[in-house]
Amino acid sequence: MIRNRSRWGHPVSALCIGLGVGAVLGILFAPKAGEEIREDIVDSVNDGLDEVRARAAKVARDARRLAIETKERVGDAMDAGAEAYRHSMRSAS
């Protein structure tokens, strides 16, 4: 039996050729110059970072507000507990 070998000796070589052709076509048909694309990428990354910073600042503000409210509630509960203790001590005597 004679085995027919394909023109591509190995699937990896076909993948490499496909990647090369894709890269060349991408460069040839790119709508913008490389400098413009890099600037767009940097702008997108900076916009994303600004959004993350804004959300982080909001979370920090909300966390501070929650901590203050919790501290006030704990203080009120402690005051109520101390008053209840004093009241029970007065009524027990």
Residue pairs with C-beta under 8 A, 6 or more apart in sequence:
8 14
8 17
30 37
32 40
